[in-house]
Amino acid sequence: MMRTPFCSAILFLLLLGGILSSCQKQEEETPTTKDILSSLSPSDPNNPKAVIGPLDPIATLPYPEISTNEYVIELERWDIPNNRTDPQKTTDNLQAAIDWAVGEGFGKIRLPAGHYLIGKEGNSIYQAGITLKSNMAFLLDKNAIIEMAPNNKWNYCAISINRQQNVVVSGGIILGDRDRHTYTPRESDGSTVHDEGHLICIEGESQQVWVENMVLAKANGDGILIVGSKRGEPQLLQNVTIKHCNFTDNRRQGVSIVGGSEILIEGNEIHHTKGTSPQFGVDLEGAGRLNEKITIRSNYFHHNRGGDIVNTDGKGVLVEENIMEQGEGSEYLDGPVVYWKNADWTVRKNSITMLSVSANNWNGIIMYSNDRPKTNPTTSYIYENTCNSCGFYMYKGADLVIRDNHLKNGHLAFLEMKNLTVTNNKVEHDNRCWAYRFKEVSGQASGNTYNGEAFDIPLQQDQPWDGCWIR
């Protein structure tokens, strides 16, 4: 049957309408940067240490080894989708573009705005992402989003930096798949924990790695995982800087350090870590690998389920000038600050606030211990901190200096401690016995006050002393 011109016109309009509707639907299904940010747990714009995204990449590179020759990845040339489709194609072609640019001598490699869905089969338990090379800066446009596609694997690294040197990652947003992940049982034991899906992995003997100005969200595991040299070996993973990033809604940790040296975590906002243990903002846990010379400075921690900072084994760690707040509607399991007695560190000039009690009572800083002797002879120092509605509790340990802290509605409690120095602390509390508690403690004390008045603590180095103790 022949179509009249009128019918042909109607058919054309219907087809055109279908195409436009399809395009509109696809656009609606591809969230914008604004959509992504609005779906994340909020920052506090009134906090002086908040990091509000999205963020431009850094303008000045920290490593002179990286060439200033610049290449903007040509999406059409490399056939790279930027509309949240075809993750394997996106992964393969984006990787090819990066490899080509590095091979051609480009140091600054820029990713244009767009939503890049990545991820492809690595092996039975690993979903592969993008791998970066030595002597390169991967600079994401402020409105570039790299997202790990939904998968059912135990492990993934959206960005992998393994045994590389002089690498920068900066700008834009990296997302994990935690909202759309499938938890298939592991063949070896049937477990469905799936806690090793990470956004940025820094591993092996990597050195001089810099991550700055990024939003790192919704990892099934950690925002950043650092895994250094093997157990018992000298630590060759060195000089990592993590700066001015927003870590939010990650399932296991904001940052995990499983072996590393000379690491700086500075000026970040790390919050709403919740989903699977340990659920800390920053976790130092070498599992036999050496953790040393780590600085955690001027960060803003809040709404982290497990706690804010845990140090199980780090040596020479400095934690200073951080804000740690429990946050309205959140509860700490362990934190805010937890360490084990054979770790050593300096914790100074931090502000710590608790709004509700944790499993460890109202303790802003707690030292975990056991009945085995302390084998690390190094002294730890905790000074010039302010605790709001919380205090300190250390037990079955030694070699600790507590001085010049202000504990508002807080306390100092020590059980079976040796070589303890307690000086010039101010404790405010409505219960005198709760404020200062000692049992089997030796060391020295002076200049401490309770509600503004001098408080005598007659510690001696050679004889344990019992003060007021509340069971």
LOKOL-379783 format. One record per residue (C-alpha): z, y, x; residue number from 1; residue in one letter. Coordinates in pm, whole numbers. Layout:
up,north,east,num,residu
Z,Y,X,NUM,A
...
end
This chain:
up,north,east,num,residu
0,0,0,1,M
-94,342,136,2,M
184,598,189,3,R
128,946,48,4,T
193,1242,277,5,P
506,1313,71,6,F
639,961,122,7,C
557,975,493,8,S
748,1301,523,9,A
1049,1152,343,10,I
1041,847,570,11,L
1025,1067,879,12,F
1322,1273,763,13,L
1521,957,689,14,L
1446,817,1035,15,L
1527,1148,1198,16,L
1849,1168,1001,17,G
1943,818,1114,18,G
1878,907,1478,19,I
2078,1229,1452,20,L
2358,1046,1274,21,S
2361,780,1547,22,S
2371,1046,1819,23,C
2644,1233,1638,24,Q
2846,912,1600,25,K
2806,835,1971,26,Q
2920,1187,2061,27,E
3218,1153,1830,28,E
3310,823,1991,29,E
3303,974,2342,30,T
3626,1174,2376,31,P
3618,1505,2556,32,T
3857,1607,2832,33,T
4053,1797,2569,34,K
4070,1485,2350,35,D
4196,1275,2642,36,I
4465,1524,2741,37,L
4585,1564,2384,38,S
4632,1185,2361,39,S
4867,1180,2662,40,L
5242,1239,2656,41,S
5298,1610,2703,42,P
5398,1809,3007,43,S
5650,2087,2975,44,D
5461,2412,3044,45,P
5792,2600,3066,46,N
5914,2392,3360,47,N
5835,2561,3694,48,P
5732,2228,3847,49,K
5503,2111,3564,50,A
5145,2013,3652,51,V
4907,2099,3369,52,I
4561,1937,3375,53,G
4271,1916,3394,54,P
4246,2026,3754,55,L
3969,2133,3989,56,D
3932,1942,4318,57,P
4073,2102,4630,58,I
3848,2351,4808,59,A
3968,2299,5166,60,T
3965,1951,5317,61,L
4272,1843,5516,62,P
4090,1626,5769,63,Y
3836,1771,6017,64,P
3681,1424,6055,65,E
3522,1467,5710,66,I
3182,1637,5728,67,S
3140,1952,5519,68,T
2789,1836,5422,69,N
2798,1815,5044,70,E
2620,1590,4796,71,Y
2642,1622,4418,72,V
2573,1277,4272,73,I
2243,1289,4082,74,E
2310,1096,3764,75,L
1946,1059,3658,76,E
1830,952,4002,77,R
2094,680,4022,78,W
2083,599,3650,79,D
2458,650,3608,80,I
2581,673,3248,81,P
2835,947,3186,82,N
2893,888,2815,83,N
3158,612,2830,84,R
2909,325,2811,85,T
2792,26,3021,86,D
3080,-16,3269,87,P
2906,-263,3501,88,Q
2597,-45,3534,89,K
2814,263,3585,90,T
3021,87,3850,91,T
2724,-56,4041,92,D
2515,260,4038,93,N
2802,497,4113,94,L
2901,275,4405,95,Q
2541,274,4530,96,A
2529,654,4517,97,A
2856,686,4711,98,I
2749,434,4974,99,D
2412,607,5019,100,W
2574,950,5054,101,A
2821,828,5315,102,V
2539,657,5504,103,G
2342,980,5504,104,E
2629,1173,5662,105,G
2763,1354,5357,106,F
3138,1410,5365,107,G
3198,1594,5038,108,K
3070,1380,4750,109,I
3101,1544,4409,110,R
3105,1369,4073,111,L
2971,1588,3789,112,P
3142,1630,3453,113,A
3121,1332,3220,114,G
3307,1024,3104,115,H
3245,730,3338,116,Y
3350,388,3209,117,L
3385,151,3505,118,I
3489,-205,3583,119,G
3316,-534,3658,120,K
3408,-893,3737,121,E
3584,-927,4071,122,G
3734,-1273,4035,123,N
3936,-1468,3783,124,S
4232,-1230,3802,125,I
4077,-907,3940,126,Y
3860,-643,3775,127,Q
3673,-439,4037,128,A
3625,-63,4032,129,G
3496,190,4287,130,I
3553,146,4662,131,T
3575,451,4890,132,L
3479,468,5258,133,K
3621,638,5566,134,S
3552,1005,5637,135,N
3472,1107,5280,136,M
3610,1330,5005,137,A
3545,1209,4651,138,F
3571,1529,4446,139,L
3571,1497,4069,140,L
3464,1785,3850,141,D
3751,1925,3643,142,K
3592,1765,3336,143,N
3507,1430,3497,144,A
3688,1126,3360,145,I
3683,785,3528,146,I
3815,520,3291,147,E
3874,151,3355,148,M
3701,-44,3079,149,A
3910,-278,2864,150,P
3959,-610,3040,151,N
4183,-917,3045,152,N
4258,-931,3418,153,K
4599,-932,3586,154,W
4481,-691,3859,155,N
4249,-396,3894,156,Y
4196,-92,4112,157,C
3992,182,3948,158,A
3966,344,4294,159,I
4021,125,4601,160,S
4089,256,4953,161,I
4139,-45,5180,162,N
4158,-23,5562,163,R
3992,323,5561,164,Q
4071,650,5735,165,Q
4032,1017,5643,166,N
3980,982,5269,167,V
4035,1245,4999,168,V
4038,1192,4622,169,V
4080,1506,4413,170,S
4015,1660,4071,171,G
3956,1533,3719,172,G
4117,1243,3534,173,I
4150,871,3601,174,I
4252,650,3310,175,L
4361,289,3289,176,G
4302,48,3004,177,D
4661,-5,2887,178,R
4582,92,2527,179,D
4297,-160,2504,180,R
4401,-433,2750,181,H
4395,-803,2659,182,T
4691,-1004,2789,183,Y
4553,-1349,2859,184,T
4795,-1607,3005,185,P
4774,-1660,3382,186,R
4655,-2011,3468,187,E
4925,-2070,3730,188,S
5227,-2008,3507,189,D
5115,-1879,3166,190,G
5261,-1533,3227,191,S
5107,-1237,3046,192,T
5285,-959,3235,193,V
4956,-814,3375,194,H
5140,-541,3571,195,D
4897,-500,3862,196,E
4632,-280,3701,197,G
4633,38,3912,198,H
4437,364,3918,199,L
4432,427,4294,200,I
4508,150,4545,201,C
4574,246,4910,202,I
4602,-68,5118,203,E
4580,-239,5455,204,G
4574,-23,5765,205,E
4455,288,5581,206,S
4548,616,5747,207,Q
4516,981,5649,208,Q
4461,948,5276,209,V
4502,1255,5055,210,W
4527,1257,4672,211,V
4564,1596,4502,212,E
4502,1779,4173,213,N
4450,1479,3947,214,M
4565,1346,3612,215,V
4650,976,3657,216,L
4730,813,3326,217,A
4760,492,3126,218,K
4746,243,3412,219,A
4845,-108,3314,220,N
5047,-105,3637,221,G
5085,199,3865,222,D
4924,538,3891,223,G
4909,485,4269,224,I
4992,163,4455,225,L
5046,170,4834,226,I
5059,-166,5013,227,V
5085,-163,5391,228,G
5101,-404,5683,229,S
5228,-758,5631,230,K
5591,-861,5653,231,R
5742,-843,5999,232,G
5450,-643,6145,233,E
5450,-279,6265,234,P
5358,-46,5981,235,Q
4999,72,6029,236,L
4945,223,5685,237,L
5032,582,5767,238,Q
4995,946,5668,239,N
4942,942,5293,240,V
4978,1262,5090,241,T
5011,1264,4710,242,I
5026,1620,4588,243,K
5013,1821,4265,244,H
4913,1535,4034,245,C
5017,1462,3679,246,N
5126,1098,3639,247,F
5178,1010,3274,248,T
5195,708,3044,249,D
5162,456,3325,250,N
5303,119,3235,251,R
5491,3,3547,252,R
5531,292,3792,253,Q
5406,637,3874,254,G
5389,553,4246,255,V
5482,221,4412,256,S
5525,207,4790,257,I
5515,-154,4909,258,V
5502,-79,5280,259,G
5404,254,5431,260,G
5498,517,5690,261,S
5484,896,5688,262,E
5417,935,5318,263,I
5454,1266,5134,264,L
5493,1284,4755,265,I
5512,1654,4674,266,E
5475,1886,4378,267,G
5381,1621,4120,268,N
5485,1577,3760,269,E
5576,1212,3702,270,I
5671,1128,3347,271,H
5667,890,3052,272,H
5653,579,3270,273,T
5725,295,3030,274,K
5606,-53,2943,275,G
5701,-317,3201,276,T
5973,-327,3469,277,S
6075,-149,3684,278,P
5934,162,3501,279,Q
6031,417,3770,280,F
5863,739,3869,281,G
5860,640,4237,282,V
5958,292,4363,283,D
6015,216,4732,284,L
6016,-162,4749,285,E
5863,-311,5062,286,G
5926,-677,4979,287,A
5963,-740,5352,288,G
5710,-477,5458,289,R
5837,-171,5642,290,L
5893,147,5439,291,N
5984,444,5657,292,E
5956,822,5695,293,K
5888,895,5329,294,I
5940,1238,5175,295,T
5971,1296,4799,296,I
5984,1673,4750,297,R
5964,1931,4470,298,S
5850,1692,4197,299,N
5932,1708,3828,300,Y
6045,1374,3681,301,F
6114,1320,3312,302,H
6103,1053,3039,303,H
6078,763,3286,304,N
6223,451,3122,305,R
6363,270,3426,306,G
6455,578,3626,307,G
6304,844,3847,308,D
6346,724,4207,309,I
6451,383,4339,310,V
6486,303,4710,311,N
6547,-65,4777,312,T
6470,-69,5150,313,D
6325,262,5273,314,G
6441,394,5608,315,K
6446,762,5698,316,G
6365,871,5343,317,V
6406,1235,5235,318,L
6444,1327,4866,319,V
6478,1701,4814,320,E
6435,1983,4563,321,E
6323,1760,4275,322,N
6399,1814,3908,323,I
6499,1492,3730,324,M
6554,1509,3355,325,E
6609,1224,3118,326,Q
6421,1403,2841,327,G
6479,1424,2467,328,E
6433,1092,2292,329,G
6426,885,2611,330,S
6677,650,2772,331,E
6724,543,3132,332,Y
6768,173,3198,333,L
6888,220,3559,334,D
6821,571,3691,335,G
6785,855,3750,336,P
6837,773,4122,337,V
6909,421,4249,338,V
6931,279,4600,339,Y
7049,-33,4779,340,W
7311,-11,5052,341,K
7083,-115,5340,342,N
6834,159,5259,343,A
6903,492,5427,344,D
6809,838,5317,345,W
6896,1202,5266,346,T
6917,1320,4905,347,V
6963,1696,4888,348,R
6917,2002,4667,349,K
6803,1808,4358,350,N
6878,1884,3995,351,S
6967,1572,3792,352,I
7030,1575,3417,353,T
7133,1291,3185,354,M
7135,1326,2806,355,L
7246,974,2715,356,S
7418,686,2888,357,V
7223,421,3082,358,S
7306,58,3158,359,A
7474,197,3472,360,N
7691,439,3277,361,N
7669,816,3337,362,W
7559,783,3700,363,N
7294,1024,3825,364,G
7297,851,4164,365,I
7410,490,4201,366,I
7415,264,4506,367,M
7358,-102,4426,368,Y
7532,-355,4642,369,S
7644,-716,4677,370,N
7912,-909,4859,371,D
7712,-940,5182,372,R
7795,-694,5464,373,P
7589,-380,5524,374,K
7361,-448,5824,375,T
7192,-107,5858,376,N
7427,113,6066,377,P
7251,437,5971,378,T
7443,693,5763,379,T
7301,826,5436,380,S
7356,1188,5331,381,Y
7383,1316,4973,382,I
7446,1689,4956,383,Y
7389,2015,4766,384,E
7276,1838,4449,385,N
7354,1951,4096,386,T
7433,1685,3836,387,C
7447,1773,3469,388,N
7652,1529,3257,389,S
7643,1264,3528,390,C
7794,1169,3862,391,G
7778,934,4161,392,F
7893,574,4197,393,Y
7876,380,4525,394,M
8036,41,4586,395,Y
8073,-231,4851,396,K
7902,-32,5124,397,G
7963,202,5415,398,A
7840,498,5619,399,D
7790,768,5359,400,L
7839,1147,5356,401,V
7885,1316,5017,402,I
7922,1694,5047,403,R
7868,2024,4868,404,D
7755,1871,4539,405,N
7822,2028,4200,406,H
7893,1777,3925,407,L
7907,1942,3583,408,K
8081,1711,3339,409,N
8042,1455,3615,410,G
8238,1238,3858,411,H
8263,1081,4202,412,L
8350,709,4201,413,A
8375,474,4500,414,F
8474,108,4522,415,L
8528,-88,4846,416,E
8363,173,5071,417,M
8410,224,5445,418,K
8337,527,5663,419,N
8295,755,5362,420,L
8303,1134,5402,421,T
8368,1341,5088,422,V
8381,1717,5147,423,T
8346,2042,4952,424,N
8232,1887,4626,425,N
8294,2059,4292,426,K
8366,1829,3998,427,V
8409,1956,3644,428,E
8535,1714,3379,429,H
8790,1708,3097,430,D
8956,1393,3235,431,N
9115,1422,3579,432,R
9125,1048,3638,433,C
8761,1008,3537,434,W
8648,1290,3768,435,A
8758,1133,4100,436,Y
8797,755,4129,437,R
8869,553,4442,438,F
8956,190,4503,439,K
8981,35,4851,440,E
8808,328,5018,441,V
8846,449,5378,442,S
8705,757,5549,443,G
8783,1128,5530,444,Q
8789,1400,5264,445,A
8854,1775,5244,446,S
8771,2086,5046,447,G
8700,1914,4715,448,N
8785,2078,4382,449,T
8851,1968,4026,450,Y
8776,2226,3756,451,N
8793,2500,4018,452,G
9124,2395,4175,453,E
9182,2214,4503,454,A
9192,1836,4470,455,F
9359,1634,4744,456,D
9196,1304,4846,457,I
9405,1146,5125,458,P
9142,922,5280,459,L
9202,763,5622,460,Q
8953,586,5845,461,Q
9178,293,5934,462,D
9339,215,5598,463,Q
9182,170,5251,464,P
9317,400,4981,465,W
9337,357,4604,466,D
9317,660,4380,467,G
9284,674,4008,468,C
9059,394,3881,469,W
8929,335,3529,470,I
8804,-10,3448,471,R
end
